[in-house]
Amino acid sequence: MRSRNIVGNFLGGVHAIFGGKQAEYLKMIAQTRDDALEQLAEHARSLGVNAVLKMLFDSGEFDIGQGQAMNEVTAYGTAVVVEAL
């Protein structure tokens, strides 16, 4: 879960007025997604598995007040042990 600082939120708001790509928001979402994927891998390793099947992302954003938005990304899947035949 991540939030932007007050300057980033202000600049994002200005960009939203004029439309177009929100580069800083995209960067924040990509970083949050990468962190969620790393946490999934760490958790899988702690379970002793060597693969995660049908890995999916779930994401959302919510307002925490005073113009602050939080971005949340969850990575999940089915942890398995894969063995060579």
VENCORKA-V324200 format. One record per pair of residues at least 12 apart in sequence whose ideal C-beta (glycine too) atoms are under 10 Angstrom apart, sorted by the first residue. I is the first residue (numbers start at 1). J is the second residue. Records with the same first field share a line. If there is no record, write none. Layout:
I: J + J
//
This chain:
1: 32 + 35 + 36 + 60 + 61 + 62 + 70 + 71 + 72 + 73 + 74
2: 28 + 29 + 31 + 32 + 35 + 69 + 70 + 71 + 72 + 73
3: 28 + 61 + 64 + 68 + 69 + 70 + 71 + 72
4: 24 + 25 + 27 + 28 + 67 + 68 + 69 + 70 + 71
5: 68
6: 66 + 67 + 68
7: 24
8: 24 + 25 + 27 + 28
9: 24 + 25 + 66 + 67 + 68 + 69
10: 67
11: 23 + 24
12: 24 + 25 + 28 + 67 + 69
13: 67
25: 61 + 69 + 71
28: 69 + 71
29: 59 + 61 + 71 + 73
30: 73
31: 71 + 73
32: 57 + 59 + 70 + 71 + 72 + 73 + 74
33: 57 + 59 + 71 + 73 + 74 + 75
34: 73 + 75
35: 73 + 75
36: 57 + 58 + 59 + 72 + 73 + 74 + 75 + 76
37: 52 + 55 + 57 + 73 + 75
38: 75
39: 73 + 74 + 75
40: 52 + 55 + 57 + 74 + 75 + 76 + 77 + 79
41: 55 + 75
43: 75 + 76 + 79
44: 77 + 78 + 79 + 80
45: 79
46: 79
47: 79 + 80 + 81
48: 79 + 81
49: 78 + 79 + 80 + 81 + 82
50: 79 + 80 + 81 + 82 + 83
51: 77 + 78 + 79 + 80 + 81 + 82
52: 75 + 76 + 77 + 78 + 79 + 80
53: 77 + 78 + 79 + 80 + 82
54: 76 + 77 + 78 + 80
55: 75 + 76 + 77 + 78 + 79
56: 74 + 75 + 76 + 77 + 78
57: 73 + 74 + 75 + 76 + 77
58: 72 + 73 + 74 + 75 + 76
59: 71 + 72 + 73 + 74 + 75
60: 72 + 73 + 74
61: 73
//
